[in-house]
Amino acid sequence: MSVVANRYAKALLDVLYPAKAEMGREQLKRFSSALSEHGDARLVFENPTVSTEKRRELLQRIGAALSLDSPIQNFLGMLIEKNRLDLLHKVVSIYEGLLDERLGVVKARVTSALELDSKQQDQVAARLQTITGKKIRMEISIDPSLIGGLVAQVGGTIYDGSIRQQLQTFKNSLTQD
């Protein structure tokens, strides 16, 4: 199924890139979120016994409510008609990865001991951008067990500036001597 989701994501990106690619990402995520929140709509879309006309009408209403552009609405309509809506979450994930790749953006998972304000987030993103030489999109989470500082994972590389790690390193150096 991943191969099929990859084909759909690549085809959509090819249609939307570059002018509407970012907008496409946001609209796909909004639609996916709406389906998650309203499981009844998903059941209607995924039920092949519901007429195609009824499914199209529902998509039109949801599309209007979410202000979806016609290429996105057409794409979603195709997924629904081909009974492939179950791939939507995977398609969105692959689409985001492909778009980031084209834009030269890498995803960084940043975990901090405390919540970071916007200025601190900008500073962390700038530092990671300097280190990697690429644009950074951060996913931020909080883990009080870090005690202080933060841990950033960019691709397969982990940058650990947490106090917990510093204490562990200090403990190891004491026990080795």
ZIUR-V198199 format. One record per residue. N is the residue number from 1. OMEGA is omega in whole degrees, -180 to 180 (* if undefined). D_CENTER is the distance of its C-alpha to the mean C-alpha in Angstrom with 2 decimals. Layout:
<<N & OMEGA & D_CENTER> <N & OMEGA & D_CENTER>>
This chain:
<<1 & -180 & 18.95> <2 & 179 & 16.27> <3 & 180 & 18.58> <4 & 178 & 18.75> <5 & 178 & 15.02> <6 & 178 & 14.91> <7 & 179 & 17.83> <8 & -178 & 16.42> <9 & -180 & 13.20> <10 & 180 & 15.56> <11 & 180 & 18.11> <12 & 179 & 16.01> <13 & 178 & 14.81> <14 & 180 & 18.50> <15 & -173 & 19.61> <16 & -173 & 17.42> <17 & -3 & 17.43> <18 & -168 & 18.33> <19 & -173 & 19.47> <20 & -175 & 16.94> <21 & 179 & 13.82> <22 & 178 & 11.94> <23 & 179 & 13.49> <24 & 178 & 12.46> <25 & -177 & 8.69> <26 & -179 & 9.59> <27 & 176 & 12.14> <28 & 180 & 10.37> <29 & 178 & 8.00> <30 & -180 & 11.42> <31 & 179 & 13.27> <32 & 178 & 11.24> <33 & 180 & 11.65> <34 & 178 & 15.23> <35 & 178 & 15.92> <36 & -179 & 14.85> <37 & -176 & 17.15> <38 & -177 & 19.87> <39 & 180 & 20.50> <40 & 180 & 23.72> <41 & 179 & 22.14> <42 & 180 & 20.17> <43 & 178 & 23.55> <44 & -179 & 25.29> <45 & -175 & 22.91> <46 & -179 & 23.07> <47 & -178 & 26.82> <48 & 179 & 28.78> <49 & 174 & 31.93> <50 & -175 & 30.69> <51 & 178 & 31.89> <52 & 180 & 29.68> <53 & 179 & 31.16> <54 & 179 & 30.10> <55 & 178 & 26.50> <56 & 179 & 26.53> <57 & 179 & 28.05> <58 & 178 & 25.42> <59 & 179 & 22.64> <60 & -179 & 24.68> <61 & 179 & 25.03> <62 & 179 & 21.39> <63 & 178 & 20.52> <64 & -180 & 23.19> <65 & -179 & 22.08> <66 & -178 & 18.49> <67 & 179 & 19.97> <68 & 175 & 18.28> <69 & -176 & 19.74> <70 & 179 & 21.91> <71 & 179 & 19.98> <72 & 180 & 17.00> <73 & 178 & 19.61> <74 & 179 & 21.50> <75 & 180 & 18.63> <76 & 177 & 17.93> <77 & 178 & 21.71> <78 & 178 & 22.01> <79 & -179 & 19.59> <80 & -179 & 21.65> <81 & -179 & 24.94> <82 & -179 & 24.25> <83 & -180 & 23.16> <84 & -178 & 19.77> <85 & 177 & 17.63> <86 & 179 & 17.02> <87 & -171 & 14.80> <88 & -178 & 12.45> <89 & 180 & 9.67> <90 & 179 & 10.17> <91 & -180 & 10.61> <92 & -180 & 7.35> <93 & 180 & 5.72> <94 & 179 & 8.80> <95 & 180 & 8.89> <96 & 179 & 6.01> <97 & 179 & 7.97> <98 & 179 & 11.15> <99 & 178 & 10.73> <100 & 179 & 10.09> <101 & 180 & 13.05> <102 & -178 & 15.15> <103 & -179 & 14.64> <104 & -179 & 15.42> <105 & 174 & 12.43> <106 & 179 & 11.62> <107 & 177 & 9.16> <108 & 174 & 11.48> <109 & -177 & 11.56> <110 & 177 & 14.44> <111 & 180 & 16.65> <112 & 180 & 19.66> <113 & -179 & 22.78> <114 & 178 & 22.71> <115 & 180 & 20.43> <116 & 174 & 19.99> <117 & -174 & 21.06> <118 & 179 & 19.61> <119 & 179 & 22.33> <120 & 178 & 21.62> <121 & 178 & 17.88> <122 & 179 & 19.06> <123 & 179 & 21.61> <124 & 179 & 19.33> <125 & 180 & 16.98> <126 & -180 & 20.26> <127 & 179 & 21.70> <128 & 178 & 18.85> <129 & 177 & 18.96> <130 & -178 & 22.70> <131 & -174 & 22.49> <132 & -176 & 20.06> <133 & -180 & 21.16> <134 & 173 & 17.66> <135 & -175 & 15.45> <136 & 168 & 13.12> <137 & -174 & 9.78> <138 & 166 & 10.23> <139 & -173 & 8.95> <140 & 174 & 12.36> <141 & -178 & 14.32> <142 & 178 & 18.06> <143 & -178 & 20.58> <144 & -179 & 24.20> <145 & 177 & 25.61> <146 & 180 & 24.85> <147 & 178 & 27.77> <148 & 179 & 26.80> <149 & -180 & 24.77> <150 & 177 & 21.31> <151 & 178 & 19.63> <152 & 175 & 17.00> <153 & 178 & 15.48> <154 & -174 & 14.68> <155 & 180 & 14.56> <156 & -177 & 17.62> <157 & 179 & 19.33> <158 & 176 & 19.72> <159 & -174 & 21.40> <160 & 178 & 23.15> <161 & -178 & 24.99> <162 & 176 & 25.45> <163 & 178 & 28.93> <164 & 180 & 28.64> <165 & 179 & 28.37> <166 & 177 & 31.19> <167 & 178 & 33.34> <168 & 178 & 32.72> <169 & 179 & 33.74> <170 & 179 & 36.77> <171 & 179 & 37.74> <172 & -180 & 37.57> <173 & 178 & 39.77> <174 & -177 & 42.27> <175 & 180 & 42.58> <176 & -176 & 43.07> <177 & * & 46.03>>
